[in-house]
Amino acid sequence: MDLTIRAVEPGEYAALGEIIAEAYLGDGLLDGPRDPYLHRLRAVGQRAAEAEVLVALDADGAVLGGVTYAAPGTPWRDIAGPDEAEFRMLAVAREGRGRGVGEALVRACVDRARSADGVVALVLSTQPAMLGAHRIYRRLGFVRTPERDWEPVPGLGLMTFRLELRAPS
């Protein structure tokens, strides 16, 4: 598949926000269309101003998915330590699934973390039901870190993964 991964542009914010919201709703990861987290999922412009939002485009320029990459010092990190980067809100449109889009987005985050000075690992949180994503993470070398699992809200348990990039200095 001919795929381009790059920073999202303002004209793509709404489309990407809807893809992310639809992916989370369609996969049953939210409490329906009134779930307050939908607002954060759709806030692509805010994330792009405060972190790096990557978008996956097909050969025709259609948005197929995206992810938020949060480097050290950015406010979109939940579990990352001072020498770790984190990614979140990985989502792929239905028509992009099974075509390597999710893996390409994760690889782009890994590349960014590897090229960043002082970043020793890349971490993420995921819902237990996101089995397809878990397969990608494991295939790319991420390992489970159950000691870091957490609940952002009561009753919503998140699993964590970590990819060691280099030994701490």
N, C-alpha and C positions, 0 to 999 in steps of 0.2 A: 504494500500500500504506500502510495506517495503521501507523506505526512510531513507537515512543518510544525515545529514547536518553537514558539517565541513568546515574548512578553505580550500580554493582551493590550489591545488598543481601545481607546474610549468608545468607539463605535461598536465594539463587541461586548461591552460590559453587560448589557441587558440580555443578549442571547446566551452568554455564558452563565449568568445568574439563573436564568430559567432552566438551562441544562442541569445545573447543579441541584436546583430545587426539585426538578422533576425526577432526577436520579434518586435523591433521598426519599421523596414521596413514593415513587413507583416501587422502590425496593423495600418499602415498609419500615424505613428507619426513623420516621417521625410520627408524632401523634396526630396526623392528618393535616389538612390545609390551614388550620389555625395555629399550628405549632409555632411558638415564638422564634425558634431557631431559623425558620425560613427567611426571616428578615436578614439575618447574618449571612446565610448562604447566598442570598441575592445581592449583597453589598459588595459587589466586585470592585466598584470604583473606590470604595473606602480601603479595601484590602490592597488594591494596586497602589494607592498613595502611601500605605504604611508598610508594605512588604513587596514581594514580587509575585504577580499572578501570571502564570504561564498558560497559554492556550494551545490546543492542538487543532490544526486546520487540515482539511483534505486538499486534494489537488485543485479543486474549484474554489478554495478559500472558505468553505463552510466550516463553522465551528463545530468540533466533535467532542470537545471536553476541555478540562482545565484543572489546575491545581494551584494552591497557594504555597509558595516557598518562603519560609521565614528564617532569615539569617539571624545570627546573634545580635541582640540589641533591638530587634523589631518587636512590636507589641502583639503580633499574631502567634506567638509561641505559648504553648500550654505546659509542656513537660520538659522542654529542652533546658539543659544546663548552660552555663556561660560559654562553654566551648563546643556546643552542639547547635546544629541547624535543625529545623523541623519542617515537615510539610503537612498540609491539611487540606480538607475539602476537595480531595481528588474525586472527580466525577466524569463519566463518559456518557454521551447521548446513546440512546438505544441503538441507533444506526451505526455507531462506532464501536460497539462492543464486539469482542471476539476478533478484532482486527489489529490488536497490538497498541491501541491508543493509550490505554492506561499504563502499560509498561513503558511506553515511550515517555510519558509524562514523569513517571517515577525516575527513569534513567536521567532525564533532564535535571531533576532535583539532585540526584546523586552527583552528577557532573558539576553542578554549581557548588555543592558542599565540598567536593574534593578540591576544587580550585580556589576555595576561600582560605585565606591565611588564618591559622589558629583553630579551624573547625576540625575536630577529631572524630565526630560521629554525626549521623543523621538519624533523627527519631520521628516517630509518628504515633498517633492514637487511632484506634479503629474499633468499630463495633463488632461483636462476635459474629454477627450475621453476614459480614462482608467477606465471605469465603473466597470469592474470585480474587479480591485484592490481596488477601493473605497469601494465596498461591504466588502472586507476583512478588510480594515482599520476600518470601522464602527463596524463590528462584534467584533473586538478586542478592541474596546473602544476608538479609535482615534476620535477626534472631529475636525471639520473644523475650520480653523483659517483664515478667509478671510482677516483680517487686515494684514496678512503676505504674501498674494498672490503677485506674482512678475513676471517680464518678463526678462529672461536671455538674450534674443535678442528681438528687437522690433517685435511685432506681435505674440510672443509665450507666451501666458499667462499661468502661472502655478498656480494651486490651492495648498494650504498647509493644512496639518493635524498635530495634536499634540496629544500625549498620555502622560497624567500626570502620573508620576511614584511615586512621593513622594513630599511632601511639601518642598519648598526651606528652607535651614537652615540659 
